[in-house]
Amino acid sequence: MAGIGDNGNGGAVGQENINPDIVTLTRFLTEEQVKVPEATGDFTLLCHALQFSFKSIAYFIRRASLINLTGLAGSSNTTGDDQKKLDVIGNDIFISAMKSSSKCRILVSEEEEEAIIFDEHPSARYAVVCDPIDGSSNLDAGVSVGTIFGIFKLPDDILGPGKSVKAEDVLLPGTEMVASGFTMYGASAQLVITMKGGGVNGFTLENSLGEFILTHPNMQLPPKRAIYSVNEGNSMYWDEWTNAYFDSLKRPGEGMKPYSARYIGSMVADAYRTLLYGGIFAYPADSKSPKGKLRILYECAPMAMLFENAGGIAVNSRMERLLSVQPEHIHDRSGVFLGSKDEVQKIIDTYNKYKK
């Protein structure tokens, strides 16, 4: 008879299987750097500064309700949204981390009207674009929020002492990004990152170690899934073709099952769920927001890169490849449709049918 605390095989009940071969984000970045013979290490050091930002923001969000960090900070950001206290903290953390990294020449943040240029590092070769805390209106309700980021490599001819860098130097299509990703701060902090021409990898912050651990290697979107994610409260402002598409999901015809609706209202959370399970995430341009709601440079392009590298498709409201769209200014906006390949193709087909 097995004794108390014995599983009958001589081991303790619930004995934990220890895996000593843990792939941390630091290890992952170092191993990726080795694969690039011309690598200088600057990109890796920049990523270390980024991950410190994510860890810091995750810490403050976990403690937010205890130390009164939710609620409005009394000002609005450049896009007209009321700023939360955590928005301000997240933005300050990002600015400090990018400045101290010495590898970032210019930073574009949703919370700053103008680009921040670090002239103290004239030879720094990277530009970082970010939304420090996306979906912050959900913070008071304890809903998941996140950080979205993209990294561009600046051309050599604008770098070095005596050279100047301007916001216009970052008005590039997403095809020029060298890396992008997001961190979602929910029950745990999840970091998803991709590099140009590479795969998509997901990491989970292990709080006791203080490390991001590789938990979702080589993420791939299923080609189709009957799930859609959109704010249907805006449907009265949508174009005819947009309403026709979503109506077809809800009323597919005799004997066919309708799609399931899943909408959180936090882009990072909705996109992460779509990345894991498949389906479609949409924020169409409409008559109320003719250019769209989401920002091209630091929301649309980074997400588009992730979804394309995971086998999906990302387009704007004119069915143009989202990664090819060049912003007119740093806070320019766009409509967004991204998700599983077959699901986005249905959107393109509906658009083409109505626009003939």
Protein Blocks (a to p, Z undefined) as FASTA:
>chain_A
ZZehiahlopaehiacddfbbcdfklmmmmmmmmmmklgolmmmmmmmmmmmmmmmmmmm
mmmmmnopgccehiacfkopacdfklmmmmmmmmmmmmmnopafbdcdfklmbacddfkl
mmbcbdcdddfbghklmmmnopacddddddddddfklgcehiacdfklmmccfklpcbdc
dddddfbccdddddehiacddddddfknopacdfbghiacdfbdcdddddfklmmmpcfk
lmmmmmmmmmnoghiacdddddehpaklmmmmmmmngpjddddddfklmnojbdfklmmm
mmmmmmmmnopacddfkopafklpccfbfkbccddddddfklmmmmmmmmmmmmZZ
